[in-house]
Amino acid sequence: MKKIFLIISLILFTLNQAKTVSDSLFIPDHVNQIVFDDCDACGCAAGNGSSGFESLLNPQFIGIKYFAQYYKAKENLFVKNLTQDQYFNTIQLWAKIPLTKKLSVYASLPFHFHEKKTMQGNIKINGIGDLNLMGIYQLFNSNENIHQINAGVGLKVPLGKFDEKGISGVNPSFQLGTGSWDYQMVLNYKFQKNKVAFLLNTDYTIKTENKKQYHFGNQWNYVATGFYRIVGNEKVIFSGKLGMQGEVYNGNKQFDEVLPNTAGSALYGKLGFEASYKKFSLGSEMMLPAYSNLAGGDIEAKSRFSIFLNFGI
């Protein structure tokens, strides 16, 4: 499936002829997107912590994104090896709408279809996830847009179903939602000059207790991504990107008691591209773990893949 999406992405781009221009990076506003990968500790979208806030350049867009995650987990307490395959898949609708020159609103609504393969048979869940809403404000923008700093605050509305039975497994995040109202804070820095762009991003999610007295741990994400313009003109651009991404999760709580083997951290390397033609933009990336210590070692991150298609409005 991952190879199919990548091949389609490359074909769509090569259908458009590109002409070289001056040594300007020339990243149009509709190329770089806000990248909220609806993921959580151990891979599920329960929490919607996001795994990146990559850019705030786009003035307005609406689009769709597919995001896949793969993990290995222990089947139960009586096995030593990581034998259970867990797959988390998300199709997300998202949009960013400006309110003023410096203030805009971001929203995303995911649909999840997850699966884990157990010795007793495959377990699947699917349905709508939690709604993300965020206000974004431009704090600083230098001459010629070389340096830019943006910040955002937002909340997650618990539309996704929380199943209390699901927290008894190795991965309590095998859910469609947290069942709680969660709050986000984001900070983004961008440097762009000539053919090169560099983005630093960090976000923190404060999660609250849900009606079942279950409390997913808070989450901190940090991302560093470099872009290089390979080819482009006023209508078409193609840029490669390379970076790293880290995630840190606090332990979950139930009835105010911290649960064992629910905290963790992971570090990923990522490689991808972004391309645009007029108002359309296409992007994809693959992520592989450089370090994984989730759920006390009971869960191991394996890979992630994403692809999006947006339209500037």
C-alpha positions in Angstrom: 0.0 0.0 0.0 2.8 2.4 0.9 4.6 1.7 -2.5 1.3 2.4 -4.4 0.8 5.8 -2.7 4.4 6.8 -3.4 4.2 5.7 -7.1 1.0 7.6 -7.6 2.5 10.7 -6.0 5.6 10.6 -8.3 3.4 10.1 -11.4 1.2 13.0 -10.5 4.2 15.3 -10.2 6.0 14.2 -13.4 2.8 15.0 -15.4 3.7 18.6 -14.9 6.7 20.1 -16.8 9.1 22.3 -14.7 11.3 25.1 -15.8 14.3 26.4 -13.8 14.2 29.9 -12.4 16.6 32.0 -10.4 18.3 30.8 -7.2 15.3 31.5 -5.0 13.7 28.8 -3.1 10.4 30.1 -4.2 8.1 28.1 -1.9 4.6 29.3 -2.7 2.2 29.7 0.2 0.2 26.7 -0.9 3.1 24.3 -0.8 4.0 24.2 2.9 1.1 23.0 5.1 0.3 22.6 8.8 1.1 19.0 9.4 -0.9 17.5 12.2 -0.4 13.8 12.2 -3.1 12.5 14.4 -1.1 10.1 16.5 -0.6 9.3 20.2 1.6 7.3 22.5 2.0 3.8 21.0 0.5 4.9 17.7 -3.2 5.5 18.2 -5.1 8.8 17.7 -6.4 8.6 21.2 -5.1 12.0 22.3 -4.5 13.6 18.9 -1.2 14.9 20.2 0.1 15.6 16.7 3.6 14.6 15.5 4.5 17.8 13.8 3.6 21.4 13.2 5.6 21.9 10.1 4.6 25.2 8.6 2.2 28.1 8.9 2.8 29.7 5.5 -0.4 28.7 3.7 -3.0 31.5 3.9 -5.9 29.2 3.2 -6.5 25.7 2.0 -8.7 22.6 2.3 -7.3 19.1 1.8 -7.1 15.4 2.7 -4.4 13.4 4.2 -3.7 9.6 4.7 -1.4 8.6 7.6 -0.3 5.1 8.5 1.6 3.7 11.5 3.0 0.3 12.2 4.0 -1.1 15.6 5.1 -4.4 17.2 3.7 -5.2 20.7 3.8 -8.0 23.2 0.8 -10.3 22.9 0.3 -10.5 26.7 2.2 -10.5 30.0 3.2 -14.2 29.5 5.2 -13.7 26.3 8.7 -12.2 26.0 8.8 -11.4 22.3 7.0 -8.7 20.4 4.7 -10.8 18.3 1.6 -8.6 17.8 1.3 -6.4 14.7 -0.6 -3.2 15.2 -1.7 -1.0 12.3 -3.1 2.5 12.8 -4.6 4.2 9.7 -6.1 7.7 9.5 -7.8 9.6 6.7 -8.0 13.3 7.7 -9.9 16.3 6.4 -8.2 19.6 7.3 -8.4 23.3 6.5 -6.8 26.6 7.4 -8.8 29.8 7.1 -7.4 33.3 7.7 -9.3 35.7 9.9 -6.9 38.6 9.7 -3.4 39.2 8.3 -1.8 37.6 11.3 -4.5 35.4 12.7 -5.9 32.2 11.2 -8.0 29.2 12.3 -6.9 25.6 11.7 -9.3 22.6 11.9 -8.9 18.8 11.2 -11.3 15.9 11.4 -9.9 12.3 11.2 -11.5 9.0 10.4 -9.6 6.0 11.8 -9.5 2.4 10.8 -7.1 0.5 13.1 -6.2 -3.2 13.4 -4.2 -5.5 15.7 -3.5 -9.1 15.0 -3.8 -11.3 18.1 -3.5 -15.1 18.7 -7.3 -15.1 19.2 -7.9 -13.3 15.9 -7.7 -9.9 14.3 -9.3 -7.0 16.2 -10.5 -4.0 14.1 -12.0 -0.6 15.1 -13.0 2.2 12.8 -14.9 5.5 13.0 -14.6 9.2 13.4 -11.9 10.6 15.6 -11.5 13.7 17.7 -11.9 17.1 16.2 -8.9 19.5 16.4 -9.5 23.3 16.4 -6.6 25.8 16.8 -6.0 29.6 16.5 -2.6 30.5 14.9 -0.9 33.9 15.3 2.1 35.3 13.5 4.4 36.7 16.3 7.3 37.8 14.0 8.1 38.1 10.3 11.4 39.6 9.1 12.1 41.5 5.9 11.7 39.3 2.8 10.2 36.6 5.0 13.6 35.1 5.9 12.6 34.6 9.5 9.2 33.8 10.8 7.8 32.8 14.2 4.2 31.6 14.7 2.4 30.3 17.8 -0.9 28.5 18.3 -3.3 27.4 21.0 -6.2 25.0 20.5 -8.3 22.2 21.8 -9.4 18.7 20.9 -13.2 18.0 20.9 -13.9 14.4 22.0 -16.0 13.1 19.1 -14.2 9.8 18.8 -15.5 6.8 20.8 -13.5 5.8 23.9 -13.9 2.0 24.7 -13.1 1.3 28.4 -12.4 -2.4 27.5 -9.6 -1.2 25.2 -7.4 0.1 28.1 -6.9 -3.5 29.4 -4.6 -4.5 26.5 -0.9 -3.9 26.0 -1.7 -0.7 24.2 -4.4 1.3 25.9 -4.2 3.8 23.1 -6.0 1.4 20.7 -8.9 3.8 20.6 -10.8 6.1 18.3 -10.5 9.0 20.8 -9.6 9.9 24.4 -13.1 10.7 25.5 -11.6 13.9 27.0 -11.2 17.6 26.2 -7.5 18.1 25.5 -5.6 21.4 25.0 -2.6 22.2 22.7 0.1 24.8 22.5 2.4 25.1 19.5 5.5 27.1 18.5 7.0 27.2 15.0 10.1 28.9 13.6 10.9 29.1 9.9 14.1 30.1 8.1 14.0 30.5 4.3 16.6 31.9 1.9 17.5 31.0 -1.7 17.0 27.3 -2.2 17.0 26.3 1.4 14.4 26.3 4.1 14.6 25.1 7.7 11.7 24.5 10.1 11.8 24.0 13.9 8.5 23.0 15.6 7.4 22.0 19.1 4.0 21.4 20.5 2.6 20.2 23.9 -0.7 18.6 24.6 -2.4 18.7 28.0 -4.8 15.8 28.3 -7.6 15.6 30.9 -9.5 12.9 32.6 -12.5 11.5 30.7 -15.9 10.3 32.1 -14.5 6.8 32.7 -11.9 8.3 35.1 -9.1 7.4 32.6 -6.5 10.1 31.9 -4.0 9.7 29.0 -0.6 11.2 29.7 0.4 14.6 28.4 2.5 14.6 25.2 5.4 16.7 23.9 6.6 16.6 20.3 9.6 18.3 18.6 10.5 18.4 14.9 13.4 19.7 12.8 13.0 19.6 9.0 15.2 20.9 6.2 13.9 21.6 2.7 15.8 22.0 -0.5 14.3 23.2 -3.8 15.2 20.8 -6.5 13.3 22.4 -9.4 10.5 24.8 -9.9 9.0 27.9 -11.5 6.1 30.2 -10.8 3.5 27.4 -11.3 5.4 24.3 -10.4 7.8 23.5 -7.6 9.4 20.3 -6.2 11.3 20.2 -2.9 12.9 17.4 -1.0 12.8 17.3 2.8 14.9 15.6 5.4 14.5 15.7 9.2 14.0 14.2 12.6 11.0 14.0 15.0 10.9 13.2 18.7 7.9 12.4 20.9 7.7 12.1 24.7 4.7 10.7 26.5 3.8 10.9 30.2 2.3 7.9 32.0 -1.5 7.4 31.9 -3.6 7.5 35.0 -6.7 5.8 36.2 -8.6 7.0 39.3 -5.6 9.4 39.9 -3.1 6.4 40.0 -0.2 6.4 37.5 -0.3 3.2 35.5 2.9 1.2 34.8 4.3 0.8 31.3 2.3 3.6 29.8 5.0 6.3 29.5 7.6 6.4 26.7 9.5 8.2 24.0 10.6 7.7 20.4 12.8 9.4 17.9 12.3 9.1 14.1 14.2 10.1 11.0 12.1 11.2 8.0 12.5 11.7 4.3 10.0 13.1 1.9 9.0 15.6 -0.7 6.5 18.4 -1.4 5.3 19.5 -4.8 2.8 22.0 -6.1 1.1 23.0 -9.4 -0.9 26.2 -9.3 -3.3 25.9 -6.4 -2.8 22.1 -5.9 -0.1 20.7 -3.5 1.0 17.2 -2.9 3.4 15.9 -0.2 4.5 12.6 1.2 7.1 11.3 3.7 8.4 8.1 5.2 9.5 7.9 8.9 11.7 5.2 10.5 12.6 5.0 14.2 16.1 5.7 15.4 15.0 5.1 19.0 11.9 3.6 20.5 11.1 3.0 24.1 7.3 2.8 24.4 5.3 1.2 27.2 8.4 0.0 29.0 9.6 -1.8 25.9 6.3 -3.7 25.4 5.7 -1.7 22.2 8.2 -0.9 19.5 7.7 1.7 16.8 8.4 0.3 13.3 7.4 2.8 10.5 5.1 5.6 9.5 4.0 6.9 6.1 1.8 9.8 5.1 0.6 11.5 1.9 -1.6 14.6 1.4 -3.3 16.5 -1.4 -4.5 20.1 -0.7 -6.2 22.8 -2.7 -5.7 26.5 -2.1 -8.9 28.4 -1.6 
